[in-house]
Every structure is written in C-alpha cells, then in structure tokens.
C-alpha cells in the first residue's frame, strides 16, 4: 500500500510540475506578445524616436552587454530602453549595490517599463539630460552607458546634444555601447554617428552582425581609455 501511495504521490507531483511549467511558458509568451504590441504602438506614434517595428532580440541584448563589467559597476545607465528589450538582461547581470537608471523619451514606453520593472528607476525625458539625473541620485558619472537610441534616425543637432550628455556622464574608464541596423549603416546620419564615435572615443569596436535580430544589427563598443572594452571583461574581442 505504501509503495502504491508513493507512486500516486510522485505522479501527482509530476503533473503539478508539468502544469506549472506550461503556465510559466504561456506567461512568457503573453509577456512577449504584450511587449511586441506595445512596441509597435510606440512605433506608430513616434516612428523616428522608436526606429524599428519590433523590439530587439535576446541575441542583440547579449551582444550589447558583452564587454560591460555590469557586476562590478557602481552606476549603469540605459538610454532609450523602449519597452525593456535589454533592461531585463541588464538587471540580471548588475551587482546588488549597482545603481541602475533608465532614461526613456517616449511616455508610454516609460510607463511600460515601470509596469514591467516596478523597482526600476525610470526618467521620462531626453538622454541629453543624463548628467542632471545622475546628480539627482548623487552620482557624478556612470561606469556603463547602454544606448538603444536609433541614432541613424536623429538629426545631427540632436545627435550632438545627446552625445554631449553621454560624454559628460561617462566615467574616464567607462564603457559606452550602442547598436545600428545593417541596412541603415550607410545612411548619412549613420555615417556621421560613426565619425562622431571615432572623435569622442579612443577605442571603437564593431561586433559581427547579429543575424538573429530583426532587422539584423551590429554593436558599437566604445571606451575612453586605450583598453579594449571586450578585453576589460575577459570577453573575446569583436571583429
């Protein structure tokens, strides 16, 4: 009798685990669908500032944080997080004492971020005001700045204002990462942005193409010191 009871108990436990696993899977699908719908709605409202039809992929998110020592960073800023395609992974990798600040211009995206990540510090404003928001949190600079802003869509004067905010906020040994789309690489504003990076940073590295993203993308990793951003974290250098 005891053996039969144990078998039935294990069977019930297995079924409960299967149900819980299925529930978690469908919750994940639901969150992914909600994010895609909200992102598309944001694109319809503000196509220039959003810059894409769908949120960035997990593969691009991993490429964006490669070379960033998030675990030991005192302060991390994400500018233009959108609906949070990179935000969740950043939160997983930062240290317990790291101050993590997100700056998002689109109001509905900022609300979405607060809904998805209730404890996240979110400022609904332009990233050019980054130094002011760091000061609010008693921080002078950020060790890592991760940008989801569609630079190729921005006018040159806006590019300049935001980059000035980045340079005023990034620590002297800090890392700045951003990305671009392969199909837009040769657009005038995209070429201008690349030249801007070369002017402001000692090291500018370009990753290989992330074909798993839609549209395919690549990452810029930039440092103000002569040390490679990837080498600083022990990661392989991008091509």
FIGU-305687 format. One record per residue: residue number from 1; z, x, y negated of N, C-alpha, C, CB in turn; residue in one letter. Coordinates in pm, whole numbers, plus 50000, padded with zeros to 5 digits. Glycine has a CB too. Layout:
! residues N
(NUM, (Z, X, Y), (Z, X, Y), (Z, X, Y), (Z, X, Y), 'A')
...
***
This chain:
! residues 239
(1, (50000, 50083, 50121), (50000, 50000, 50000), (50000, 50086, 49875), (50121, 49906, 49999), 'X')
(2, (50082, 50191, 49878), (50091, 50276, 49759), (49958, 50345, 49732), (50202, 50380, 49776), 'X')
(3, (49887, 50388, 49840), (49757, 50453, 49822), (49657, 50355, 49762), (49705, 50507, 49955), 'X')
(4, (49658, 50230, 49810), (49567, 50127, 49758), (49595, 50099, 49611), (49580, 49999, 49839), 'X')
(5, (49725, 50093, 49576), (49761, 50069, 49437), (49713, 50182, 49347), (49913, 50052, 49423), 'X')
(6, (49729, 50307, 49398), (49687, 50424, 49319), (49537, 50423, 49295), (49728, 50555, 49389), 'X')
(7, (49461, 50381, 49400), (49316, 50375, 49385), (49276, 50271, 49282), (49249, 50343, 49520), 'X')
(8, (49342, 50152, 49288), (49312, 50047, 49191), (49347, 50091, 49049), (49386, 49918, 49226), 'X')
(9, (49462, 50163, 49037), (49505, 50211, 48905), (49405, 50311, 48848), (49644, 50276, 48913), 'X')
(10, (49358, 50403, 48935), (49259, 50501, 48888), (49129, 50432, 48850), (49233, 50607, 48995), 'X')
(11, (49093, 50329, 48927), (48970, 50256, 48898), (48979, 50186, 48764), (48941, 50154, 49007), 'X')
(12, (49094, 50121, 48736), (49112, 50056, 48605), (49109, 50157, 48493), (49244, 49978, 48602), 'X')
(13, (49175, 50274, 48517), (49178, 50379, 48414), (49037, 50430, 48385), (49268, 50496, 48458), 'X')
(14, (48957, 50444, 48494), (48819, 50490, 48474), (48738, 50391, 48395), (48753, 50515, 48606), 'X')
(15, (48755, 50262, 48424), (48681, 50159, 48350), (48722, 50156, 48203), (48704, 50021, 48413), 'X')
(16, (48853, 50175, 48177), (48900, 50177, 48038), (48841, 50296, 47963), (49054, 50184, 48033), 'X')
(17, (48834, 50412, 48030), (48775, 50529, 47966), (48628, 50505, 47935), (48791, 50652, 48056), 'X')
(18, (48557, 50441, 48030), (48416, 50411, 48007), (48398, 50317, 47888), (48354, 50350, 48132), 'X')
(19, (48485, 50213, 47882), (48476, 50118, 47770), (48505, 50187, 47637), (48572, 50002, 47790), 'X')
(20, (48610, 50275, 47637), (48644, 50346, 47513), (48532, 50440, 47471), (48774, 50425, 47531), 'X')
(21, (48471, 50506, 47573), (48360, 50596, 47541), (48241, 50520, 47485), (48317, 50672, 47665), 'X')
(22, (48210, 50406, 47543), (48099, 50324, 47493), (48127, 50274, 47353), (48072, 50206, 47587), 'X')
(23, (48253, 50233, 47328), (48290, 50183, 47196), (48274, 50292, 47091), (48434, 50130, 47195), 'X')
(24, (48318, 50415, 47126), (48305, 50527, 47032), (48159, 50557, 47004), (48375, 50653, 47088), 'X')
(25, (48075, 50550, 47110), (47932, 50577, 47094), (47868, 50477, 46999), (47862, 50571, 47230), 'X')
(26, (47899, 50348, 47017), (47837, 50246, 46933), (47893, 50249, 46790), (47857, 50106, 46994), 'X')
(27, (48021, 50288, 46775), (48075, 50305, 46640), (48001, 50416, 46568), (48226, 50337, 46645), 'X')
(28, (47971, 50526, 46643), (47895, 50635, 46583), (47757, 50592, 46541), (47885, 50750, 46680), 'X')
(29, (47690, 50511, 46626), (47558, 50459, 46591), (47565, 50370, 46468), (47498, 50382, 46707), 'X')
(30, (47671, 50287, 46462), (47687, 50196, 46348), (47705, 50274, 46219), (47806, 50103, 46371), 'X')
(31, (47790, 50379, 46222), (47812, 50460, 46102), (47685, 50530, 46060), (47923, 50562, 46127), 'X')
(32, (47608, 50581, 46158), (47482, 50649, 46127), (47384, 50552, 46064), (47422, 50711, 46254), 'X')
(33, (47376, 50429, 46116), (47286, 50328, 46061), (47327, 50290, 45920), (47282, 50204, 46151), 'X')
(34, (47457, 50273, 45899), (47507, 50238, 45766), (47473, 50348, 45666), (47659, 50213, 45769), 'X')
(35, (47492, 50475, 45708), (47462, 50586, 45619), (47314, 50588, 45581), (47501, 50720, 45685), 'X')
(36, (47227, 50563, 45680), (47084, 50566, 45653), (47042, 50452, 45560), (47006, 50558, 45784), 'X')
(37, (47102, 50335, 45580), (47071, 50221, 45492), (47117, 50250, 45350), (47137, 50093, 45545), 'X')
(38, (47239, 50300, 45335), (47292, 50329, 45202), (47211, 50439, 45134), (47439, 50370, 45211), 'X')
(39, (47169, 50539, 45211), (47090, 50647, 45155), (46954, 50595, 45107), (47070, 50760, 45258), 'X')
(40, (46892, 50511, 45188), (46762, 50455, 45149), (46776, 50369, 45024), (46702, 50372, 45265), 'X')
(41, (46883, 50291, 45015), (46907, 50210, 44896), (46923, 50298, 44773), (47031, 50122, 44916), 'X')
(42, (46995, 50410, 44791), (47011, 50504, 44680), (46878, 50563, 44638), (47109, 50616, 44717), 'X')
(43, (46790, 50592, 44736), (46658, 50646, 44705), (46576, 50546, 44624), (46583, 50683, 44834), 'X')
(44, (46585, 50419, 44661), (46512, 50315, 44588), (46561, 50307, 44443), (46527, 50178, 44657), 'X')
(45, (46692, 50319, 44425), (46748, 50310, 44289), (46716, 50434, 44206), (46900, 50291, 44295), 'X')
(46, (46734, 50553, 44266), (46719, 50678, 44192), (46638, 50778, 44275), (46858, 50738, 44156), 'X')
(47, (46507, 50760, 44288), (46427, 50847, 44375), (46427, 50993, 44333), (46286, 50797, 44380), 'X')
(48, (46434, 51020, 44203), (46430, 51159, 44156), (46559, 51231, 44191), (46406, 51164, 44006), 'X')
(49, (46674, 51169, 44166), (46801, 51235, 44190), (46837, 51241, 44338), (46911, 51165, 44114), 'X')
(50, (46787, 51145, 44418), (46817, 51146, 44561), (46723, 51241, 44635), (46806, 51003, 44620), 'X')
(51, (46592, 51228, 44611), (46498, 51328, 44657), (46444, 51315, 44798), (46558, 51457, 44645), 'X')
(52, (46497, 51223, 44882), (46448, 51207, 45019), (46472, 51064, 45064), (46516, 51306, 45115), 'X')
(53, (46398, 51024, 45167), (46409, 50887, 45219), (46526, 50870, 45315), (46281, 50847, 45288), 'X')
(54, (46570, 50978, 45378), (46677, 50969, 45477), (46774, 51084, 45459), (46619, 50968, 45621), 'X')
(55, (46898, 51067, 45505), (46998, 51173, 45490), (46962, 51296, 45573), (47135, 51123, 45530), 'X')
(56, (47018, 51410, 45534), (46989, 51535, 45605), (47049, 51532, 45746), (47045, 51655, 45527), 'X')
(57, (46990, 51612, 45834), (47029, 51614, 45974), (47150, 51703, 45997), (46912, 51661, 46061), 'X')
(58, (47210, 51688, 46114), (47320, 51774, 46155), (47274, 51919, 46165), (47378, 51727, 46291), 'X')
(59, (47149, 51940, 46208), (47096, 52076, 46218), (47090, 52143, 46082), (46958, 52074, 46283), 'X')
(60, (47048, 52068, 45980), (47045, 52124, 45845), (47187, 52148, 45794), (46969, 52031, 45749), 'X')
(61, (47278, 52058, 45826), (47418, 52075, 45785), (47475, 52205, 45842), (47504, 51954, 45831), 'X')
(62, (47447, 52233, 45969), (47496, 52357, 46030), (47435, 52479, 45962), (47465, 52359, 46181), 'X')
(63, (47305, 52471, 45930), (47240, 52583, 45862), (47297, 52604, 45723), (47089, 52560, 45852), 'X')
(64, (47336, 52495, 45657), (47388, 52505, 45521), (47522, 52578, 45515), (47404, 52366, 45461), 'X')
(65, (47605, 52562, 45618), (47737, 52627, 45612), (47740, 52762, 45683), (47841, 52536, 45674), 'X')
(66, (47628, 52799, 45747), (47621, 52932, 45808), (47634, 53039, 45700), (47489, 52950, 45888), 'X')
(67, (47719, 53136, 45724), (47739, 53241, 45624), (47844, 53207, 45521), (47611, 53269, 45556), 'X')
(68, (47906, 53089, 45532), (48012, 53048, 45439), (48146, 53055, 45513), (47987, 52903, 45383), 'X')
(69, (48235, 53137, 45466), (48365, 53151, 45531), (48456, 53036, 45485), (48430, 53290, 45499), 'X')
(70, (48427, 52916, 45533), (48500, 52798, 45487), (48646, 52799, 45529), (48433, 52672, 45539), 'X')
(71, (48674, 52856, 45646), (48810, 52856, 45698), (48907, 52926, 45604), (48814, 52922, 45835), 'X')
(72, (48862, 53036, 45542), (48950, 53116, 45456), (48929, 53089, 45308), (48928, 53262, 45483), 'X')
(73, (48841, 52997, 45274), (48813, 52969, 45133), (48929, 52896, 45067), (48684, 52885, 45119), 'X')
(74, (48960, 52938, 44945), (49063, 52867, 44868), (49006, 52739, 44809), (49119, 52958, 44754), 'X')
(75, (48881, 52746, 44759), (48819, 52630, 44695), (48673, 52620, 44736), (48831, 52639, 44542), 'X')
(76, (48633, 52500, 44776), (48494, 52471, 44814), (48447, 52352, 44731), (48481, 52441, 44968), 'X')
(77, (48326, 52363, 44677), (48267, 52252, 44601), (48136, 52212, 44668), (48242, 52291, 44452), 'X')
(78, (48119, 52082, 44689), (47991, 52030, 44733), (47931, 51950, 44618), (48006, 51943, 44863), 'X')
(79, (47814, 51990, 44573), (47749, 51921, 44463), (47629, 51843, 44516), (47705, 52022, 44353), 'X')
(80, (47620, 51718, 44476), (47514, 51632, 44526), (47528, 51600, 44673), (47381, 51695, 44501), 'X')
(81, (47646, 51557, 44718), (47664, 51530, 44861), (47594, 51406, 44913), (47809, 51517, 44890), 'X')
(82, (47544, 51320, 44823), (47479, 51198, 44867), (47575, 51107, 44940), (47360, 51230, 44955), 'X')
(83, (47539, 51066, 45062), (47627, 50980, 45141), (47714, 51059, 45237), (47545, 50880, 45218), 'X')
(84, (47708, 51194, 45230), (47800, 51275, 45309), (47742, 51341, 45431), (47911, 51193, 45351), 'X')
(85, (47611, 51370, 45432), (47548, 51431, 45549), (47607, 51569, 45581), (47399, 51444, 45526), 'X')
(86, (47647, 51644, 45479), (47710, 51774, 45500), (47862, 51765, 45496), (47660, 51874, 45396), 'X')
(87, (47912, 51665, 45429), (48055, 51656, 45396), (48144, 51657, 45519), (48081, 51530, 45316), 'X')
(88, (48108, 51579, 45620), (48191, 51572, 45739), (48206, 51707, 45808), (48134, 51473, 45836), 'X')
(89, (48094, 51781, 45820), (48099, 51912, 45884), (48179, 52011, 45800), (47957, 51966, 45909), 'X')
(90, (48163, 52005, 45669), (48242, 52092, 45581), (48391, 52066, 45601), (48203, 52070, 45432), 'X')
(91, (48429, 51940, 45606), (48569, 51904, 45625), (48624, 51956, 45758), (48586, 51752, 45618), 'X')
(92, (48537, 51959, 45860), (48580, 52011, 45990), (48607, 52160, 45985), (48474, 51981, 46095), 'X')
(93, (48537, 52233, 45898), (48541, 52380, 45900), (48636, 52441, 45798), (48403, 52434, 45877), 'X')
(94, (48674, 52368, 45694), (48761, 52427, 45592), (48903, 52446, 45646), (48763, 52338, 45465), 'X')
(95, (48979, 52536, 45579), (49117, 52560, 45618), (49209, 52447, 45573), (49165, 52692, 45562), 'X')
(96, (49330, 52448, 45624), (49427, 52344, 45590), (49466, 52346, 45443), (49551, 52359, 45675), 'X')
(97, (49462, 52463, 45382), (49503, 52477, 45242), (49384, 52478, 45145), (49584, 52604, 45224), 'X')
(98, (49263, 52462, 45197), (49144, 52467, 45112), (49134, 52343, 45024), (49017, 52480, 45198), 'X')
(99, (49106, 52364, 44896), (49077, 52253, 44805), (48927, 52225, 44813), (49121, 52286, 44658), 'X')
(100, (48893, 52102, 44850), (48753, 52062, 44868), (48720, 51952, 44768), (48725, 52015, 45014), 'X')
(101, (48622, 51981, 44679), (48584, 51889, 44573), (48437, 51853, 44588), (48612, 51952, 44433), 'X')
(102, (48407, 51724, 44577), (48267, 51677, 44581), (48231, 51619, 44444), (48246, 51570, 44693), 'X')
(103, (48111, 51654, 44396), (48062, 51602, 44268), (47929, 51533, 44293), (48046, 51717, 44162), 'X')
(104, (47928, 51402, 44273), (47810, 51319, 44304), (47771, 51234, 44183), (47838, 51229, 44426), 'X')
(105, (47645, 51245, 44141), (47599, 51176, 44021), (47576, 51027, 44044), (47472, 51240, 43971), 'X')
(106, (47521, 50990, 44160), (47486, 50851, 44186), (47612, 50770, 44221), (47382, 50842, 44302), 'X')
(107, (47637, 50665, 44143), (47764, 50593, 44153), (47789, 50533, 44291), (47769, 50484, 44050), 'X')
(108, (47688, 50468, 44346), (47707, 50405, 44477), (47729, 50508, 44587), (47586, 50319, 44511), 'X')
(109, (47665, 50623, 44576), (47690, 50730, 44672), (47834, 50779, 44662), (47592, 50847, 44650), 'X')
(110, (47885, 50792, 44540), (48023, 50834, 44521), (48120, 50735, 44585), (48055, 50850, 44371), 'X')
(111, (48091, 50606, 44570), (48174, 50503, 44633), (48167, 50513, 44785), (48131, 50363, 44588), 'X')
(112, (48046, 50539, 44836), (48028, 50553, 44980), (48110, 50669, 45034), (47880, 50573, 45014), 'X')
(113, (48109, 50780, 44961), (48187, 50897, 45003), (48336, 50865, 45011), (48163, 51014, 44906), 'X')
(114, (48388, 50796, 44910), (48530, 50760, 44910), (48563, 50665, 45023), (48569, 50697, 44775), 'X')
(115, (48467, 50580, 45057), (48489, 50486, 45167), (48489, 50560, 45302), (48380, 50377, 45167), 'X')
(116, (48398, 50655, 45318), (48390, 50730, 45444), (48501, 50833, 45458), (48257, 50799, 45454), 'X')
(117, (48538, 50896, 45345), (48639, 51002, 45347), (48745, 50970, 45242), (48574, 51143, 45321), 'X')
(118, (48841, 50884, 45273), (48937, 50836, 45173), (49018, 50946, 45103), (49032, 50741, 45237), 'X')
(119, (49043, 51058, 45172), (49123, 51164, 45112), (49039, 51269, 45039), (49206, 51232, 45219), 'X')
(120, (48907, 51250, 45034), (48819, 51346, 44968), (48827, 51332, 44815), (48674, 51327, 45015), 'X')
(121, (48831, 51446, 44746), (48827, 51445, 44600), (48682, 51428, 44557), (48888, 51577, 44540), 'X')
(122, (48650, 51315, 44495), (48513, 51285, 44454), (48508, 51260, 44304), (48458, 51162, 44531), 'X')
(123, (48421, 51331, 44235), (48398, 51308, 44092), (48257, 51253, 44074), (48418, 51440, 44009), 'X')
(124, (48246, 51137, 44012), (48118, 51072, 43989), (48062, 51123, 43856), (48132, 50916, 43989), 'X')
(125, (47987, 51234, 43863), (47940, 51298, 43740), (47834, 51401, 43776), (48058, 51365, 43663), 'X')
(126, (47777, 51464, 43671), (47679, 51569, 43691), (47748, 51699, 43732), (47595, 51591, 43562), 'X')
(127, (47683, 51775, 43820), (47739, 51901, 43866), (47747, 52005, 43755), (47657, 51956, 43980), 'X')
(128, (47678, 51983, 43644), (47686, 52078, 43534), (47828, 52085, 43476), (47587, 52041, 43424), 'X')
(129, (47909, 51982, 43503), (48048, 51979, 43453), (48147, 52034, 43556), (48087, 51837, 43416), 'X')
(130, (48097, 52107, 43653), (48181, 52163, 43757), (48300, 52245, 43704), (48098, 52249, 43846), 'X')
(131, (48280, 52333, 43604), (48395, 52409, 43554), (48509, 52320, 43504), (48351, 52501, 43443), 'X')
(132, (48476, 52208, 43442), (48579, 52117, 43392), (48658, 52055, 43507), (48516, 52006, 43307), 'X')
(133, (48588, 52017, 43612), (48658, 51955, 43725), (48741, 52056, 43804), (48557, 51887, 43818), 'X')
(134, (48692, 52179, 43814), (48774, 52282, 43877), (48904, 52302, 43798), (48696, 52414, 43888), 'X')
(135, (48891, 52304, 43666), (49010, 52321, 43581), (49109, 52208, 43601), (48969, 52330, 43434), 'X')
(136, (49058, 52086, 43622), (49148, 51973, 43646), (49235, 51995, 43769), (49067, 51845, 43663), 'X')
(137, (49180, 52069, 43866), (49254, 52096, 43989), (49318, 52235, 43987), (49161, 52084, 44110), 'X')
(138, (49329, 52290, 43865), (49393, 52420, 43844), (49324, 52532, 43921), (49540, 52412, 43885), 'X')
(139, (49193, 52526, 43923), (49112, 52629, 43986), (49017, 52688, 43882), (49033, 52572, 44107), 'X')
(140, (49005, 52820, 43882), (48912, 52885, 43790), (48771, 52894, 43849), (48963, 53024, 43754), 'X')
(141, (48764, 52924, 43977), (48635, 52941, 44043), (48639, 52882, 44184), (48595, 53091, 44048), 'X')
(142, (48521, 52870, 44243), (48507, 52825, 44381), (48456, 52941, 44466), (48411, 52703, 44392), 'X')
(143, (48507, 52953, 44587), (48462, 53058, 44679), (48327, 53023, 44741), (48566, 53082, 44788), 'X')
(144, (48305, 52894, 44762), (48180, 52847, 44821), (48132, 52724, 44745), (48198, 52814, 44974), 'X')
(145, (48005, 52724, 44707), (47943, 52606, 44646), (47823, 52569, 44732), (47901, 52633, 44496), 'X')
(146, (47824, 52446, 44781), (47718, 52396, 44869), (47646, 52284, 44796), (47776, 52347, 45006), 'X')
(147, (47515, 52297, 44782), (47439, 52204, 44700), (47341, 52122, 44782), (47364, 52278, 44591), 'X')
(148, (47347, 51991, 44765), (47249, 51901, 44824), (47156, 51843, 44719), (47318, 51790, 44898), 'X')
(149, (47154, 51903, 44602), (47073, 51853, 44491), (46925, 51883, 44514), (47120, 51916, 44357), 'X')
(150, (46835, 51788, 44488), (46690, 51811, 44506), (46631, 51887, 44387), (46617, 51675, 44524), 'X')
(151, (46649, 52017, 44386), (46612, 52099, 44270), (46465, 52084, 44234), (46642, 52245, 44298), 'X')
(152, (46378, 52071, 44331), (46234, 52063, 44302), (46198, 51937, 44225), (46155, 52068, 44432), 'X')
(153, (46285, 51837, 44227), (46259, 51712, 44154), (46309, 51715, 44010), (46324, 51596, 44227), 'X')
(154, (46385, 51819, 43975), (46450, 51822, 43845), (46365, 51891, 43740), (46585, 51891, 43856), 'X')
(155, (46373, 51843, 43619), (46309, 51910, 43507), (46378, 52043, 43481), (46311, 51820, 43380), 'X')
(156, (46305, 52136, 43421), (46357, 52271, 43403), (46487, 52272, 43322), (46253, 52358, 43334), 'X')
(157, (46498, 52187, 43220), (46618, 52186, 43138), (46739, 52140, 43219), (46600, 52095, 43016), 'X')
(158, (46718, 52048, 43313), (46827, 52000, 43399), (46864, 52109, 43501), (46787, 51868, 43471), 'X')
(159, (46763, 52174, 43558), (46790, 52287, 43647), (46878, 52390, 43578), (46659, 52352, 43693), 'X')
(160, (46843, 52422, 43454), (46918, 52524, 43380), (47063, 52483, 43358), (46851, 52552, 43246), 'X')
(161, (47084, 52358, 43318), (47220, 52312, 43289), (47307, 52316, 43415), (47217, 52170, 43232), 'X')
(162, (47251, 52271, 43526), (47330, 52269, 43650), (47356, 52411, 43699), (47258, 52187, 43759), 'X')
(163, (47255, 52498, 43693), (47275, 52635, 43738), (47376, 52708, 43651), (47142, 52710, 43738), 'X')
(164, (47378, 52677, 43522), (47481, 52736, 43434), (47620, 52695, 43481), (47459, 52692, 43288), 'X')
(165, (47634, 52569, 43524), (47761, 52523, 43578), (47799, 52596, 43705), (47756, 52375, 43603), 'X')
(166, (47700, 52622, 43790), (47724, 52695, 43914), (47772, 52837, 43885), (47597, 52700, 44000), 'X')
(167, (47700, 52906, 43797), (47733, 53045, 43769), (47868, 53059, 43699), (47624, 53109, 43683), 'X')
(168, (47906, 52958, 43620), (48036, 52961, 43554), (48149, 52930, 43651), (48040, 52863, 43438), 'X')
(169, (48116, 52874, 43767), (48218, 52828, 43861), (48232, 52914, 43985), (48188, 52689, 43902), 'X')
(170, (48128, 52989, 44020), (48130, 53064, 44146), (48206, 53195, 44131), (47986, 53092, 44193), 'X')
(171, (48294, 53222, 44227), (48370, 53348, 44228), (48274, 53466, 44241), (48473, 53349, 44343), 'X')
(172, (48317, 53583, 44192), (48229, 53701, 44193), (48187, 53741, 44334), (48300, 53818, 44125), 'X')
(173, (48271, 53710, 44433), (48235, 53739, 44572), (48203, 53610, 44648), (48348, 53815, 44642), 'X')
(174, (48168, 53506, 44574), (48143, 53376, 44635), (48002, 53362, 44691), (48168, 53268, 44535), 'X')
(175, (47982, 53250, 44761), (47853, 53219, 44824), (47803, 53084, 44775), (47865, 53219, 44980), 'X')
(176, (47675, 53078, 44741), (47610, 52954, 44700), (47499, 52923, 44799), (47554, 52964, 44554), 'X')
(177, (47499, 52801, 44854), (47392, 52762, 44945), (47329, 52632, 44899), (47444, 52748, 45089), 'X')
(178, (47198, 52623, 44918), (47125, 52502, 44885), (47002, 52497, 44977), (47083, 52498, 44733), 'X')
(179, (46923, 52394, 44967), (46807, 52384, 45056), (46687, 52327, 44982), (46840, 52297, 45177), 'X')
(180, (46572, 52344, 45043), (46449, 52286, 44991), (46365, 52234, 45107), (46370, 52391, 44908), 'X')
(181, (46266, 52152, 45075), (46177, 52099, 45177), (46051, 52184, 45185), (46141, 51952, 45147), 'X')
(182, (46005, 52206, 45307), (45889, 52292, 45328), (45768, 52239, 45253), (45858, 52304, 45477), 'X')
(183, (45746, 52108, 45257), (45626, 52052, 45195), (45627, 52067, 45042), (45613, 51906, 45233), 'X')
(184, (45747, 52086, 44984), (45757, 52095, 44838), (45776, 52239, 44790), (45872, 52009, 44789), 'X')
(185, (45768, 52333, 44880), (45802, 52472, 44848), (45717, 52530, 44736), (45788, 52557, 44970), 'X')
(186, (45592, 52487, 44724), (45501, 52547, 44628), (45482, 52462, 44503), (45368, 52573, 44693), 'X')
(187, (45562, 52359, 44489), (45557, 52281, 44365), (45610, 52366, 44250), (45640, 52151, 44380), 'X')
(188, (45560, 52343, 44127), (45602, 52426, 44014), (45753, 52435, 43995), (45541, 52373, 43889), 'X')
(189, (45823, 52322, 44003), (45968, 52326, 43983), (46041, 52395, 44098), (46022, 52185, 43965), 'X')
(190, (45985, 52387, 44218), (46044, 52456, 44332), (46027, 52607, 44317), (45982, 52408, 44464), 'X')
(191, (45908, 52651, 44272), (45886, 52794, 44250), (45975, 52845, 44136), (45737, 52822, 44218), 'X')
(192, (45988, 52763, 44033), (46075, 52801, 43920), (46218, 52817, 43967), (46067, 52696, 43807), 'X')
(193, (46264, 52727, 44055), (46401, 52734, 44104), (46422, 52862, 44185), (46434, 52611, 44188), 'X')
(194, (46326, 52898, 44269), (46337, 53022, 44345), (46350, 53142, 44251), (46215, 53040, 44438), 'X')
(195, (46270, 53144, 44146), (46278, 53252, 44048), (46414, 53254, 43979), (46166, 53239, 43943), 'X')
(196, (46469, 53137, 43954), (46600, 53127, 43893), (46707, 53188, 43983), (46633, 52980, 43863), 'X')
(197, (46698, 53161, 44112), (46793, 53220, 44206), (46783, 53373, 44204), (46767, 53167, 44349), 'X')
(198, (46661, 53424, 44202), (46641, 53569, 44200), (46701, 53631, 44074), (46491, 53602, 44210), 'X')
(199, (46696, 53559, 43965), (46750, 53611, 43839), (46903, 53611, 43838), (46699, 53528, 43722), 'X')
(200, (46963, 53512, 43901), (47108, 53495, 43891), (47187, 53566, 44002), (47141, 53350, 43894), 'X')
(201, (47124, 53588, 44118), (47199, 53641, 44232), (47145, 53776, 44278), (47194, 53542, 44348), 'X')
(202, (47235, 53859, 44326), (47197, 53990, 44379), (47125, 53974, 44512), (47320, 54081, 44395), 'X')
(203, (47176, 53882, 44595), (47117, 53857, 44726), (47072, 53711, 44738), (47216, 53893, 44838), 'X')
(204, (46948, 53691, 44775), (46895, 53557, 44803), (46826, 53563, 44939), (46796, 53508, 44689), 'X')
(205, (46879, 53492, 45037), (46822, 53490, 45171), (46764, 53352, 45200), (46929, 53528, 45276), 'X')
(206, (46656, 53350, 45274), (46592, 53224, 45312), (46598, 53209, 45463), (46444, 53217, 45262), 'X')
(207, (46647, 53097, 45510), (46658, 53073, 45654), (46522, 53044, 45715), (46754, 52958, 45681), 'X')
(208, (46517, 53043, 45845), (46399, 52992, 45913), (46392, 52841, 45892), (46403, 53027, 46064), 'X')
(209, (46278, 52782, 45920), (46258, 52638, 45898), (46341, 52557, 45998), (46108, 52601, 45909), 'X')
(210, (46411, 52457, 45947), (46485, 52364, 46033), (46390, 52248, 46064), (46619, 52314, 45965), 'X')
(211, (46319, 52260, 46175), (46218, 52161, 46209), (46281, 52029, 46254), (46128, 52214, 46319), 'X')
(212, (46408, 52034, 46295), (46476, 51913, 46339), (46518, 51822, 46225), (46595, 51950, 46419), 'X')
(213, (46497, 51867, 46103), (46528, 51782, 45988), (46403, 51705, 45947), (46584, 51866, 45869), 'X')
(214, (46423, 51590, 45883), (46308, 51514, 45831), (46329, 51488, 45682), (46289, 51380, 45908), 'X')
(215, (46242, 51546, 45596), (46133, 51637, 45629), (46187, 51776, 45668), (46035, 51650, 45509), 'X')
(216, (46106, 51860, 45734), (46150, 51996, 45766), (46198, 52070, 45641), (46036, 52075, 45834), 'X')
(217, (46306, 52147, 45657), (46369, 52209, 45541), (46405, 52354, 45572), (46495, 52130, 45499), 'X')
(218, (46446, 52426, 45470), (46497, 52563, 45484), (46614, 52578, 45389), (46386, 52670, 45456), 'X')
(219, (46695, 52681, 45411), (46817, 52701, 45333), (46809, 52831, 45254), (46942, 52703, 45425), 'X')
(220, (46855, 52826, 45130), (46878, 52945, 45050), (47026, 52980, 45057), (46831, 52923, 44901), 'X')
(221, (47057, 53106, 45090), (47194, 53154, 45087), (47200, 53266, 44984), (47242, 53204, 45229), 'X')
(222, (47289, 53250, 44887), (47290, 53340, 44771), (47429, 53399, 44748), (47243, 53266, 44644), 'X')
(223, (47432, 53524, 44706), (47559, 53591, 44676), (47543, 53676, 44551), (47606, 53678, 44795), 'X')
(224, (47652, 53685, 44474), (47651, 53767, 44353), (47684, 53912, 44384), (47749, 53713, 44251), 'X')
(225, (47738, 53940, 44503), (47764, 54077, 44545), (47647, 54125, 44629), (47896, 54087, 44624), 'X')
(226, (47647, 54255, 44665), (47537, 54310, 44743), (47546, 54279, 44891), (47531, 54457, 44725), 'X')
(227, (47659, 54216, 44934), (47679, 54185, 45075), (47603, 54060, 45114), (47828, 54167, 45106), 'X')
(228, (47536, 54067, 45228), (47463, 53950, 45276), (47560, 53836, 45305), (47383, 53984, 45403), 'X')
(229, (47532, 53714, 45259), (47621, 53601, 45288), (47642, 53581, 45437), (47565, 53475, 45227), 'X')
(230, (47537, 53598, 45517), (47549, 53580, 45662), (47632, 53691, 45723), (47411, 53574, 45728), 'X')
(231, (47609, 53815, 45677), (47683, 53928, 45732), (47831, 53918, 45701), (47628, 54058, 45679), 'X')
(232, (47864, 53860, 45586), (48004, 53848, 45547), (48085, 53766, 45645), (48015, 53788, 45410), 'X')
(233, (48021, 53672, 45714), (48091, 53588, 45808), (48064, 53626, 45952), (48055, 53445, 45786), 'X')
(234, (47989, 53734, 45973), (47956, 53774, 46107), (47840, 53696, 46168), (48075, 53761, 46193), 'X')
(235, (47774, 53614, 46088), (47663, 53533, 46139), (47535, 53615, 46133), (47647, 53402, 46058), 'X')
(236, (47437, 53586, 46218), (47309, 53658, 46214), (47236, 53631, 46084), (47221, 53619, 46333), 'X')
(237, (47173, 53734, 46029), (47101, 53717, 45904), (46977, 53632, 45926), (47063, 53853, 45846), 'X')
(238, (46947, 53541, 45831), (46827, 53460, 45845), (46704, 53540, 45814), (46834, 53339, 45754), 'X')
(239, (46590, 53489, 45859), (46464, 53558, 45830), (46418, 53522, 45689), (46354, 53522, 45935), 'X')
***
